[in-house]
Amino acid sequence: MSRMDDWVTAACAELDLTPADVDVRVVLDLARDVAHHVLRPGAPVTAYLLGIAVGRGADPSTAAAALARLATGWPSADSDTATPTGTNPAAAAAGESDGTASDSGAIAPA
């Protein structure tokens, strides 16, 4: 077992979760996308938001993919715009449409 496996197993035991239910790669890929495209401190916050969405019934892979799309489309820090065209970050995180962005991959609970 790797150190990550050891950590996930111990953390799951502490929280009464099943390690097999944790897709570490999905969470790490999402954290990487947020850290590289948005900002580094956004990575753990986004992982937490993903956990809340999943806890409310969202499919983990679908929710992570929606957040990854949001992150990879985020403008760079030196960009003049605060959010990507047609994207409302609050609505996207809540799985809502702002009328301009695609509804595919929304985070809303099933």
N, C-alpha and C positions, 0 to 999 in steps of 0.2 A: 504494500500500500504506500502511496505517496503521502507527503506531508499534507497536501490538500485533502486527500481522502480521509486522513486521520482527523483533520480539523472538521470537515463536514460531518463525519460520523459523530464526533464529540458534541458539536453544536446541535445536531439533530437530537441526540440523546437528551441534551439539556432542555430542548424545547418540545420534547415528545413528538418528534417528526420522524419520518422514515427516510433514510439517506437515499434510497432508490428513487424517491420522488423528486430529488434535487438534480436538475440538469445544470451542472456547474459550467459546462461549456457555453450554454445559452447566456447565463448571467455574466460570465467573463467577456464574451463577445460584445454584449450590450455595454458593459462598463468601458471596454476599449473604445467603442464607437463614440460614446458620450465624452470620454476623456480626450479623445483626439479631435473631435469635431465641435464640441461645445466648450467645456472646460473641465479640468481634472476633478475639482471637488463635486462636479455634477454627477460623476460616476457612482459613488456610493448612495447619493440621494436618489438617483434614478433606480438603482437596484432596490432600494427601500420602496419606492413607488410601485415598482413591478411586483414586489411582494404583497403590497396592499391590494393591487388589482387582482392578483391571483387568489388571495385570501377571500376576495369578494366574488370569486367564481370565474374570472377570466382565464382563458387558456394560456398557459405560460409561454408557449412558442409564439402564438399569435400576438400577445401583448408585447413580448420582447421585440418581435419583428416590427411592430408599429412604432415602438420607441426608437428602434435603430434607424428606421426610415426618417423619423423626425430629426434624430441627431445628425445623420449623414447629410441631410438637407439644410442643416442649420448654417447660417452665414458665418463667415470667419469673424474674429473679434475686430478686425479693421474694416469690416463692411459698414456701410452707411445705414443698413436696415437692421431693426431689432429682431425681426422674425422672418423666416422664408416667405416668399410670396404665396398668398393663399393659405397660410397656416396660422392658426390661433393655438399657441402652445397649451393654454389652459384647456381649451376644448379638446385638443388632441389627446392630452393626458387623461381627460375624463371620458374619452371615447365618443365625443360629440362632434358634430359637423358644424363648421361656421358658414356653410353654404358655398365655400369656394374650394375646399380641399376634398379629396376623395374620402369616402367613408370606408374604404377597404382596410381591413386590419385594425378596426377600432378596438379599443381596450375595454369597452363596456362589458360587464359580466354577462355570461351566457344565460 
